Amino acid sequence: MLRAARILISVLILTTAFGLFSCYLKLGKKEVQDPEKALRPIRFFYPAFLDDMHPESLIQAIKRSIEYLNRVDPEAVFHYGPHEFTCRQVRESQDAFLKIVSKGLGPDQMNREIKRQFRVYRASGRAGNNKVLFTGYFEPVFAASLTPDRIFKHPIYRKPDDLVRIDLSIFDTRLKGKTIVARIAGKEVVPYHTRYHIEVEKALEGRNLEIAWLKDPLDLAFLHIQGSGRLRLPDGEFISVGYHASNGRSYRSIGRYMLEKGFVEPEEMSMQKIRSYLSEHPEVMAEVLNYNPSYVFFQEKENGPFGNLNVALTPGRSLALDYRLFPKGALAFISCLKPVVNDRNQIMGWKRFSRFVLNQDTGGAIKGAGRADIFWGSGTYAEVAAGHMKHDGELYILVKRPQE
């Protein structure tokens, strides 16, 4: 009983601290954090709904969102800006759009059907300026081993048993939807281990949590950033791993840290530049990587990679948004820039593109109404696009008009 009481006190202390921290964030940040303000209905000035990809990939992505919606309570509420729709309505919306796509309509007919049948919302963007910063991610492939040796010595960990997620609303209804990640240490509830504790102090060593081992600490760091990857074993076989949980620590960008330290110039910044600089300057690698206290735990997956809806991601069609602000599984339309590369995989320029996508993932760095992350798939182009993309664009969300 005494132990339970002490744990409760610890949780209440954490709850108070969390509340104060939330207030600080609201005061200190200009990003839109309110779901009702994240999307604004538009009645005029629609975008031209043009799609640069083959419709088969869109059909596949829609069906995967429907797979997710079929698992949700039909009466569950989804927030589309100031409006609410039930899961049943969202599912009917996806079915309706699937029928439109399957007809093979020309651009003019497609635009007419969308305007006639669907409500369109525009993301309010950063500080309500309608601009959304688009970045990209991909599924990397890493050499790995199921047993450690002098070459493969950087472990990929599965979720530890002592990591718990605490629903704060059971202590204070004002904290509805707020959770913390923690562990119970003796009679106290404490934050979970940071990346430094895990990687440098070996806090999880000897607990049989290893899925596999990688050669390079940078491979491990980028696997954490991407959230999923394929592991190529010495015998030529592959296994896939995907995100399972995190330590609950706030994500801090190592790229931003490197810019602040002057390690990299702003015009050079890319995922590839981060890797090359740290490979050439191993003396600062630990400092840079441990600047980010967030740590990801993985699980083996089949037929992945998977997003936060637990459905397979579709290259070029799956989008990661802030799950607190945008409806999961939603049909979206984006307009941004993509790289044009030569046969040596060098970027020759940037080309405007637009397409329909589905909100099927999220990410530690994807916070606020002004951030979006495109899943590019795997392979060389995907790596180039994911590593260099950092452009403003437009984001729209579509849902079928309710019957009147």
C-alpha positions as CSV (number, residue, x, y, z in Angstrom):
1,M,0.0,0.0,0.0
2,L,2.9,2.4,0.9
3,R,4.6,1.6,-2.4
4,A,1.4,2.3,-4.3
5,A,0.9,5.6,-2.5
6,R,4.5,6.7,-3.3
7,I,4.0,5.7,-6.9
8,L,0.8,7.8,-7.0
9,I,2.6,10.8,-5.5
10,S,5.4,10.4,-8.1
11,V,2.8,10.4,-10.9
12,L,1.0,13.4,-9.5
13,I,4.4,15.3,-9.3
14,L,5.1,14.3,-12.9
15,T,1.5,15.4,-13.9
16,T,2.0,18.8,-12.4
17,A,5.4,19.2,-14.1
18,F,3.9,18.0,-17.4
19,G,1.1,20.5,-17.0
20,L,3.5,23.4,-16.4
21,F,5.6,22.2,-19.3
22,S,2.5,22.1,-21.6
23,C,1.7,25.7,-20.6
24,Y,5.2,26.7,-21.4
25,L,5.0,25.2,-24.8
26,K,1.7,26.9,-25.6
27,L,3.2,30.3,-24.6
28,G,6.6,29.8,-26.2
29,K,5.5,28.3,-29.5
30,K,3.6,29.9,-32.4
31,E,2.8,26.7,-34.1
32,V,-0.9,25.8,-34.3
33,Q,-1.6,23.1,-31.6
34,D,-5.5,23.2,-31.6
35,P,-7.1,20.5,-33.8
36,E,-10.0,22.9,-34.6
37,K,-7.6,25.5,-36.0
38,A,-5.3,23.0,-37.8
39,L,-7.6,22.8,-40.8
40,R,-9.7,25.5,-42.3
41,P,-12.6,24.8,-44.7
42,I,-12.3,26.3,-48.1
43,R,-15.2,27.3,-50.3
44,F,-13.4,29.1,-53.1
45,F,-9.9,29.1,-54.6
46,Y,-9.6,25.3,-54.8
47,P,-6.3,23.8,-55.9
48,A,-6.1,22.1,-59.3
49,F,-6.3,18.4,-58.3
50,L,-3.6,17.0,-60.5
51,D,-1.8,13.8,-59.7
52,D,1.7,12.9,-60.9
53,M,1.6,9.2,-60.0
54,H,-0.1,6.1,-61.4
55,P,-3.6,5.7,-59.9
56,E,-2.9,2.0,-58.9
57,S,-0.7,3.2,-56.1
58,L,-3.4,5.6,-54.9
59,I,-6.0,2.8,-54.9
60,Q,-3.7,0.6,-52.9
61,A,-3.1,3.4,-50.3
62,I,-6.8,4.1,-50.0
63,K,-7.6,0.4,-49.4
64,R,-4.9,0.4,-46.6
65,S,-6.6,3.3,-44.9
66,I,-9.9,1.6,-45.2
67,E,-8.3,-1.5,-43.6
68,Y,-7.4,0.7,-40.6
69,L,-10.9,2.3,-40.5
70,N,-12.5,-1.1,-40.5
71,R,-10.8,-1.7,-37.1
72,V,-12.2,1.5,-35.5
73,D,-15.5,1.9,-33.8
74,P,-17.9,3.1,-36.5
75,E,-19.2,5.9,-34.2
76,A,-15.7,7.1,-33.2
77,V,-15.2,10.8,-33.9
78,F,-12.6,12.2,-36.2
79,H,-11.9,16.0,-36.1
80,Y,-11.6,17.8,-39.5
81,G,-10.8,21.2,-38.2
82,P,-13.9,22.7,-36.7
83,H,-16.1,19.8,-37.9
84,E,-16.6,16.3,-36.7
85,F,-17.2,13.1,-38.7
86,T,-17.8,9.6,-37.5
87,C,-15.6,6.8,-38.6
88,R,-18.5,5.5,-40.6
89,Q,-18.6,8.7,-42.5
90,V,-14.9,8.7,-43.1
91,R,-15.0,5.1,-44.3
92,E,-17.9,6.1,-46.7
93,S,-15.8,9.0,-47.9
94,Q,-12.9,6.7,-48.7
95,D,-15.2,4.3,-50.6
96,A,-16.6,7.3,-52.6
97,F,-13.2,8.5,-53.6
98,L,-12.1,5.0,-54.5
99,K,-15.0,4.8,-57.0
100,I,-14.0,8.2,-58.5
101,V,-10.4,7.1,-59.0
102,S,-11.4,3.8,-60.4
103,K,-13.4,5.5,-63.2
104,G,-10.3,6.8,-64.8
105,L,-11.7,10.3,-65.2
106,G,-9.7,13.1,-66.9
107,P,-8.4,16.1,-64.9
108,D,-11.4,18.3,-65.5
109,Q,-14.0,15.7,-64.6
110,M,-12.0,14.7,-61.6
111,N,-11.9,18.2,-60.3
112,R,-15.6,18.7,-60.9
113,E,-16.4,15.5,-59.0
114,I,-14.3,16.4,-56.0
115,K,-15.8,19.9,-55.7
116,R,-19.3,18.4,-56.0
117,Q,-18.9,15.5,-53.5
118,F,-16.2,16.6,-51.1
119,R,-15.4,19.2,-48.5
120,V,-11.9,20.5,-48.8
121,Y,-9.8,21.8,-45.8
122,R,-6.5,23.5,-46.0
123,A,-3.8,23.0,-43.3
124,S,-3.3,26.3,-41.4
125,G,0.5,25.7,-41.5
126,R,3.2,27.2,-39.3
127,A,1.8,30.1,-37.3
128,G,-1.4,30.0,-39.4
129,N,0.4,31.1,-42.6
130,N,-0.9,28.2,-44.7
131,K,2.7,27.0,-45.4
132,V,3.6,23.5,-44.5
133,L,7.2,22.4,-44.4
134,F,7.6,19.1,-46.2
135,T,10.4,16.6,-45.5
136,G,10.8,13.0,-46.5
137,Y,11.7,9.6,-45.1
138,F,12.5,6.2,-46.6
139,E,13.1,2.6,-45.7
140,P,16.9,2.1,-45.5
141,V,18.8,-1.2,-45.8
142,F,21.5,-2.0,-43.3
143,A,24.0,-4.8,-43.0
144,A,23.2,-6.6,-39.7
145,S,23.8,-9.8,-37.8
146,L,21.7,-11.8,-35.4
147,T,24.7,-12.3,-33.1
148,P,27.2,-9.7,-31.9
149,D,31.0,-9.8,-32.8
150,R,33.8,-7.3,-33.2
151,I,32.2,-5.9,-36.3
152,F,28.5,-6.0,-35.5
153,K,28.3,-4.4,-32.0
154,H,25.5,-1.8,-32.0
155,P,22.2,-3.4,-30.9
156,I,18.7,-2.7,-32.1
157,Y,16.5,-3.1,-29.0
158,R,12.9,-4.3,-28.7
159,K,10.6,-2.6,-26.3
160,P,11.6,-3.2,-22.6
161,D,9.1,-4.7,-20.2
162,D,9.7,-1.8,-17.7
163,L,8.6,0.9,-20.1
164,V,5.1,2.0,-19.3
165,R,2.8,4.6,-20.8
166,I,0.7,6.4,-18.1
167,D,-2.6,8.0,-19.0
168,L,-2.6,11.3,-17.1
169,S,-6.4,11.9,-17.6
170,I,-7.1,9.4,-14.8
171,F,-5.5,11.8,-12.4
172,D,-6.9,15.0,-13.8
173,T,-9.6,15.3,-16.5
174,R,-8.1,18.5,-17.8
175,L,-5.2,16.3,-19.1
176,K,-7.5,14.3,-21.4
177,G,-5.4,12.8,-24.2
178,K,-2.1,13.5,-22.4
179,T,0.3,10.6,-21.5
180,I,3.8,10.2,-20.3
181,V,6.3,7.4,-20.8
182,A,8.1,6.3,-17.6
183,R,9.5,3.4,-15.7
184,I,9.1,2.3,-12.0
185,A,12.4,2.4,-10.2
186,G,11.9,0.9,-6.7
187,K,9.2,3.0,-5.2
188,E,9.4,5.9,-7.7
189,V,8.0,6.7,-11.1
190,V,10.8,8.2,-13.2
191,P,11.3,9.2,-16.8
192,Y,12.6,6.5,-19.0
193,H,16.3,6.2,-19.9
194,T,17.7,8.7,-22.4
195,R,19.7,7.8,-25.5
196,Y,22.9,8.6,-23.5
197,H,21.9,6.2,-20.7
198,I,21.1,3.4,-23.2
199,E,24.0,3.8,-25.6
200,V,26.8,5.1,-23.4
201,E,25.9,3.8,-19.9
202,K,24.5,0.5,-21.4
203,A,21.3,0.7,-19.3
204,L,19.6,-2.1,-21.2
205,E,22.6,-4.4,-21.6
206,G,22.2,-8.0,-20.5
207,R,18.4,-8.0,-20.6
208,N,18.0,-10.1,-23.8
209,L,16.3,-7.2,-25.7
210,E,18.5,-7.3,-28.8
211,I,16.8,-8.0,-32.1
212,A,20.0,-7.7,-34.2
213,W,23.3,-5.8,-34.2
214,L,24.5,-3.2,-36.8
215,K,28.1,-2.2,-37.8
216,D,27.9,1.5,-37.5
217,P,26.4,3.8,-34.7
218,L,25.3,6.1,-37.6
219,D,23.3,3.3,-39.1
220,L,21.6,2.8,-35.8
221,A,20.9,6.6,-35.4
222,F,19.4,6.8,-38.9
223,L,17.3,3.7,-38.3
224,H,15.9,5.5,-35.3
225,I,15.2,8.7,-37.4
226,Q,13.5,6.7,-40.2
227,G,11.6,4.5,-37.8
228,S,11.9,1.4,-39.9
229,G,14.3,-0.5,-42.1
230,R,15.4,-3.7,-43.7
231,L,18.3,-5.7,-42.3
232,R,20.5,-7.7,-44.7
233,L,22.0,-10.6,-42.8
234,P,25.3,-12.3,-43.7
235,D,23.6,-15.2,-45.4
236,G,21.7,-12.8,-47.7
237,E,18.4,-13.1,-46.0
238,F,16.4,-10.0,-45.0
239,I,14.3,-9.1,-42.0
240,S,12.3,-6.0,-41.5
241,V,12.0,-4.0,-38.3
242,G,9.6,-1.2,-37.5
243,Y,8.8,1.3,-34.8
244,H,7.2,-0.2,-31.6
245,A,7.7,2.4,-28.9
246,S,9.9,5.3,-27.8
247,N,11.4,6.3,-24.5
248,G,9.0,9.3,-24.3
249,R,11.8,11.9,-24.4
250,S,11.3,14.9,-26.7
251,Y,12.9,14.6,-30.1
252,R,15.7,17.1,-30.7
253,S,17.1,17.6,-34.2
254,I,20.8,16.7,-34.5
255,G,20.8,18.6,-37.8
256,R,19.8,21.8,-36.1
257,Y,22.5,21.2,-33.4
258,M,25.2,20.7,-36.1
259,L,24.1,24.0,-37.7
260,E,24.3,25.8,-34.3
261,K,27.8,24.4,-33.7
262,G,28.9,25.4,-37.1
263,F,29.7,21.8,-38.2
264,V,27.6,22.2,-41.3
265,E,26.6,25.2,-43.4
266,P,22.8,25.8,-43.9
267,E,23.0,25.4,-47.7
268,E,24.8,22.0,-47.3
269,M,22.4,20.5,-44.8
270,S,21.0,17.1,-45.7
271,M,20.9,13.6,-44.3
272,Q,23.8,12.6,-46.5
273,K,25.9,15.6,-45.2
274,I,25.2,14.7,-41.6
275,R,26.4,11.2,-42.2
276,S,29.5,12.2,-44.1
277,Y,30.5,14.9,-41.6
278,L,30.2,12.6,-38.6
279,S,32.0,9.8,-40.4
280,E,34.9,12.1,-41.0
281,H,34.8,13.6,-37.5
282,P,34.3,10.6,-35.1
283,E,35.5,12.8,-32.2
284,V,32.2,14.7,-32.2
285,M,29.9,11.8,-33.1
286,A,28.8,10.9,-29.6
287,E,28.2,14.5,-28.7
288,V,26.0,15.1,-31.7
289,L,24.0,11.8,-31.5
290,N,23.4,12.1,-27.7
291,Y,22.1,15.7,-28.2
292,N,18.8,13.9,-29.1
293,P,17.6,12.1,-25.9
294,S,14.8,10.3,-27.8
295,Y,15.3,6.6,-28.3
296,V,13.2,4.2,-30.5
297,F,12.4,0.5,-29.7
298,F,11.6,-1.8,-32.6
299,Q,9.8,-5.0,-33.4
300,E,10.2,-7.4,-36.3
301,K,7.6,-6.8,-39.1
302,E,6.5,-8.7,-42.1
303,N,5.5,-7.0,-45.4
304,G,6.4,-3.6,-44.0
305,P,7.2,-0.9,-43.4
306,F,4.2,0.1,-41.3
307,G,3.0,3.5,-40.1
308,N,1.2,4.3,-36.9
309,L,-2.1,2.9,-38.3
310,N,-0.4,-0.5,-38.4
311,V,-1.0,-0.7,-42.2
312,A,1.8,-1.0,-44.8
313,L,3.0,2.3,-46.1
314,T,2.7,3.0,-49.9
315,P,5.8,4.7,-51.4
316,G,5.0,8.3,-52.5
317,R,1.4,8.0,-51.2
318,S,1.8,7.7,-47.4
319,L,2.2,10.9,-45.4
320,A,3.2,11.4,-41.8
321,L,1.4,14.2,-39.9
322,D,0.9,15.2,-36.3
323,Y,-1.6,12.7,-35.1
324,R,-3.0,15.1,-32.5
325,L,-4.1,17.6,-35.1
326,F,-5.0,15.7,-38.3
327,P,-7.4,12.8,-38.7
328,K,-5.8,9.4,-39.0
329,G,-6.2,7.6,-42.3
330,A,-7.5,10.8,-43.9
331,L,-7.4,11.4,-47.7
332,A,-5.1,14.4,-48.4
333,F,-3.8,16.4,-51.4
334,I,-0.3,18.0,-51.4
335,S,1.7,20.3,-53.6
336,C,5.4,20.7,-53.2
337,L,8.8,20.2,-54.8
338,K,10.6,16.9,-55.6
339,P,14.2,16.4,-56.8
340,V,15.3,15.8,-60.3
341,V,18.3,13.5,-60.4
342,N,20.8,12.4,-63.0
343,D,22.1,8.9,-63.6
344,R,24.7,9.4,-60.9
345,N,22.0,10.2,-58.4
346,Q,23.0,13.9,-58.2
347,I,20.2,16.5,-57.8
348,M,20.0,18.6,-60.9
349,G,17.1,20.7,-59.8
350,W,13.6,20.7,-58.1
351,K,10.3,20.2,-59.9
352,R,6.8,21.1,-58.6
353,F,4.5,18.2,-58.2
354,S,1.1,17.4,-56.7
355,R,-0.7,14.2,-55.7
356,F,-3.3,12.6,-53.5
357,V,-1.8,11.0,-50.4
358,L,-3.1,9.3,-47.2
359,N,-2.3,10.3,-43.6
360,Q,-0.9,6.9,-42.4
361,D,2.0,7.7,-40.2
362,T,3.5,10.2,-37.6
363,G,6.9,11.0,-36.3
364,G,8.8,12.5,-33.4
365,A,9.8,15.6,-35.4
366,I,6.5,16.0,-37.1
367,K,4.7,18.4,-34.7
368,G,2.2,21.1,-35.4
369,A,0.0,22.0,-38.3
370,G,3.0,23.1,-40.4
371,R,4.9,19.9,-40.8
372,A,4.5,16.9,-43.1
373,D,6.8,13.9,-44.0
374,I,6.5,12.0,-47.2
375,F,7.4,8.3,-47.3
376,W,9.4,7.8,-50.5
377,G,9.9,4.0,-50.3
378,S,13.3,2.4,-50.7
379,G,16.1,2.6,-53.1
380,T,18.5,5.3,-54.3
381,Y,16.0,7.9,-55.4
382,A,14.0,7.5,-52.2
383,E,17.2,8.1,-50.2
384,V,18.1,11.2,-52.2
385,A,14.6,12.6,-51.9
386,A,14.3,11.9,-48.2
387,G,17.7,13.2,-47.4
388,H,17.4,16.5,-49.2
389,M,13.7,17.5,-49.2
390,K,13.0,20.5,-47.0
391,H,10.5,22.7,-48.9
392,D,7.4,24.6,-48.2
393,G,4.2,23.4,-49.8
394,E,0.4,23.1,-49.4
395,L,-1.6,20.5,-47.7
396,Y,-5.3,19.8,-48.1
397,I,-7.6,17.3,-46.4
398,L,-10.7,15.9,-48.1
399,V,-13.8,14.3,-46.8
400,K,-17.2,13.5,-48.4
401,R,-19.9,16.1,-47.8
402,P,-22.4,14.9,-45.2
403,Q,-25.9,14.1,-46.6
404,E,-28.3,16.9,-45.8
